[in-house]
Amino acid sequence: MTDGRFLTLLFINPANQHDKDILEENYRVIVKEFKNCVIIGDKGYIDKGLQNLFKLGGVQFIAIKRKNMIKSNEEGMIYSQLNKSRKIIETKFSEMIEAYPKHIRSVSKKGLSVKLSLFTIAYNIKKLEKDYYNK
């Protein structure tokens, strides 16, 4: 999860597990960390049940609708802005992935988690430093 500038929450799960399932499994953590916030998901997260679940926890979860699901011009403009925000976030993730080493060697899941956490902290510090000097 990201606030658009810094990575704030990281889950490490098997690659064959759908992101939506990861959200459901980590619901309590996400609601605790992002209460009164908005989470924007791509088209793969369209699920009224998931939206209602997060709404109960005080988090607004919005999945960007497919073009054929948008009913009005006003709704189209809203989803266009959400899509732009989502693309900015995706770009930040791509930048972060480029900053990570291509191969990470670890013996255990815990070791991998520690290394990813350290890389993430280093990435956030680098972004903070860049923002500071570009004022």
C-alpha positions in Angstrom: 0.0 0.0 0.0 1.2 3.5 -0.7 0.2 7.0 -0.1 1.4 8.0 -3.5 4.8 9.0 -2.3 6.0 6.4 0.2 5.3 2.7 0.5 3.5 2.3 3.8 2.4 -1.3 4.0 3.9 -4.4 2.4 2.5 -8.0 2.3 4.6 -10.9 1.1 2.4 -13.7 -0.3 2.8 -16.5 -2.9 2.7 -15.3 -6.5 -0.1 -17.6 -7.3 -2.4 -16.0 -4.7 -4.8 -13.4 -6.1 -4.4 -9.8 -4.7 -8.0 -9.7 -3.7 -7.6 -12.7 -1.5 -4.6 -11.0 0.2 -6.8 -8.0 0.9 -9.4 -10.1 2.5 -6.8 -12.1 4.6 -5.2 -8.9 5.8 -8.5 -7.0 6.3 -7.9 -6.1 10.0 -4.4 -4.7 9.4 -5.5 -2.7 6.4 -8.5 -1.2 8.2 -6.4 -0.4 11.2 -3.7 1.4 9.1 -6.1 3.1 6.6 -9.2 4.0 8.5 -10.9 7.1 7.0 -8.8 6.7 3.8 -9.6 5.7 0.2 -8.0 2.7 -1.4 -8.1 2.6 -5.2 -8.0 -0.8 -6.9 -7.8 -1.7 -10.6 -10.4 -3.6 -12.6 -9.4 -6.9 -11.0 -10.8 -5.7 -7.6 -14.4 -5.1 -8.8 -16.4 -6.8 -6.0 -19.4 -5.3 -4.1 -18.7 -7.7 -1.2 -15.2 -6.4 -0.8 -16.3 -2.8 -1.0 -19.0 -3.3 1.6 -16.5 -5.2 3.9 -14.1 -2.2 3.8 -16.9 0.3 4.2 -17.8 -1.5 7.5 -14.2 -1.0 8.7 -14.3 2.7 7.8 -12.2 2.5 4.6 -13.6 3.6 1.3 -12.5 1.0 -1.3 -13.0 2.0 -4.9 -12.3 -0.4 -7.8 -12.0 1.4 -11.2 -14.8 0.2 -13.4 -14.5 -1.1 -16.9 -15.6 1.3 -19.6 -18.8 -0.7 -20.3 -19.8 -0.4 -16.6 -19.7 3.4 -16.5 -23.3 4.8 -16.9 -22.9 8.6 -17.1 -20.4 11.3 -18.3 -20.1 12.5 -14.7 -19.2 9.0 -13.5 -16.8 8.7 -16.5 -15.0 11.9 -15.4 -14.7 10.6 -11.8 -13.3 7.2 -12.9 -10.9 9.0 -15.4 -9.4 11.0 -12.4 -9.2 7.8 -10.3 -7.5 6.0 -13.2 -4.9 8.9 -13.5 -4.2 8.6 -9.7 -3.9 4.8 -10.0 -1.4 5.2 -12.9 0.7 7.5 -10.8 0.8 4.9 -8.0 1.7 2.2 -10.5 4.5 4.3 -11.9 5.9 4.8 -8.3 5.8 1.0 -7.8 7.7 0.5 -11.1 10.3 3.0 -9.9 10.6 1.1 -6.6 11.0 -2.2 -8.4 13.8 -0.8 -10.5 15.5 0.3 -7.3 15.4 -3.3 -5.9 18.2 -5.7 -6.7 17.3 -8.1 -9.5 18.0 -11.2 -7.3 17.4 -11.4 -3.6 18.9 -14.4 -1.9 17.4 -15.5 1.4 17.0 -18.8 3.1 13.6 -18.2 4.8 10.5 -16.2 4.3 11.4 -14.1 7.3 14.8 -13.3 5.8 13.2 -12.3 2.6 10.7 -10.1 4.5 13.6 -8.4 6.4 15.5 -7.7 3.1 12.4 -6.4 1.4 11.6 -4.2 4.4 15.1 -2.8 4.4 15.0 -2.1 0.7 11.6 -0.4 1.2 13.0 1.8 4.0 15.9 2.8 1.8 13.6 3.6 -1.1 11.4 5.8 1.2 14.5 7.6 2.6 15.8 8.2 -0.9 12.4 9.7 -1.9 12.3 11.8 1.2 15.8 13.1 0.5 14.9 13.8 -3.1 11.7 15.7 -2.1 13.7 17.7 0.5 16.4 18.9 -2.0 13.8 19.7 -4.7 11.9 22.2 -2.6 
